[in-house]
Amino acid sequence: MLSIDQICSWIGFRLTVYGSFACAR
């Protein structure tokens, strides 16, 4: 099972990637 910290860090990483991708467009 994933821990809460792992999930939060994974979500934060995804938000950063998608955010930078949206800005690049």
Residue, then its C-alpha position, 0 to 999 in steps of 0.5 A: m500500500l502507498s503511504i499518504d506521503q508518497i501519494c501527496s508527493w506523486i500528486g504534487f509531481r504530476l501537478t508540476v508536470y501538467g502545469s509546466f506542460a500547460c504553460a508550454r502550450 
